[in-house]
Amino acid sequence: MVIRIGPRGHVTLGGRLEGDVKGRIARMIVTSGKGGDYRDFEQIGTWATMVARDLAVPEG
């Protein structure tokens, strides 16, 4: 059985990659100096607000 949820879009948000990471590629990124914390909490909050608003209002 396939259940379709009808996505309305997508978003890519920055993340955090630092410290004692697991995985060879993740370690390579951190040891090369390109790791860090790239989260944008304002952007995350804006996205979460939009999702909550969309869930509260029926589509159509």
C-alpha positions in Angstrom: 0.0 0.0 0.0 1.4 3.4 -1.0 0.2 6.4 0.9 0.7 9.8 -0.8 1.1 12.7 1.5 1.1 15.5 -1.1 4.2 17.4 -0.3 4.0 21.1 -1.0 7.7 21.8 -1.4 11.1 21.2 0.2 13.8 23.2 2.0 17.5 22.5 2.7 18.8 23.8 6.0 22.4 24.0 7.1 23.6 21.6 9.8 26.4 21.0 12.2 29.5 18.9 11.6 32.2 19.2 14.2 33.9 17.3 17.0 34.1 13.6 17.2 32.1 12.6 14.1 31.4 9.1 12.8 32.1 8.1 9.3 35.2 8.5 7.1 33.9 11.3 4.9 32.6 13.3 7.9 35.9 13.0 9.6 37.7 14.1 6.4 35.5 17.2 6.3 36.2 18.1 9.9 39.9 17.4 9.8 40.2 19.5 6.6 38.9 22.5 8.5 35.7 22.7 6.6 33.4 21.5 9.4 31.4 23.8 11.6 28.0 24.9 12.7 26.0 26.2 9.7 22.6 26.2 11.3 20.5 29.4 10.8 18.0 29.4 13.7 16.1 32.3 12.2 15.6 30.4 8.9 14.6 27.3 10.8 12.1 29.2 12.8 10.6 30.8 9.7 10.3 27.4 8.0 8.7 25.9 11.1 6.2 28.7 11.4 5.3 28.2 7.7 4.8 24.5 8.2 2.6 25.0 11.3 0.5 27.6 9.4 0.1 25.3 6.4 -1.0 22.4 8.7 -3.6 24.6 10.5 -5.2 25.8 7.2 -6.8 23.1 5.0 -5.4 23.1 1.5 -7.7 24.5 -1.2 
